Amino acid sequence: MVTALYAVILAGLMIWLAVQVIKQRRRHRVKYRDGGVNALTLACSAQGNATEYVPITLILMGLAETNGAAVWWIHLCGIAFMVGRVLHAKAILNDQLKGRVIGMKLTFGVMTLLMVLNLIHLPYAKLW
């Protein structure tokens, strides 16, 4: 299953983002929440955003693959989504708007494409 490749890579990104939060907590000695520390707020935001979009996109990707979408569509979606997530995460951590906008455009574009692919490849005969 091709989706598994992207799940593994994106899990790595999510671990990296969690480590960024841990580093900021240790550096600023904050046990809970963000302690009013901007760098920790940004790290938490980057991690939280990834946890919001990665799971549903991987589910949509896996379903599209299972329903028979061409493998090249899955790779296209996986690559575009990964690029979007990395751009978005780095932009949040560096407090820059441009990368966030591009990252979210890629993220929403991939999610929309996966919705369409799933509707096209949905096994309608098995729904009833």
Secondary structure, DSSP 8 states (H G I E B T S, - for coil): -HHHHHHHHHHHHHHHHHHHHHHHHHHHT--SS-TT-HHHHHHHHHHHHHHHHHHHHHHHHHHHHHTT--HHHHHHHHHHHHHHHHHHHHHHHTT-HHHHHHHHHHHHHHHHHHHHHHHHH--GGG--
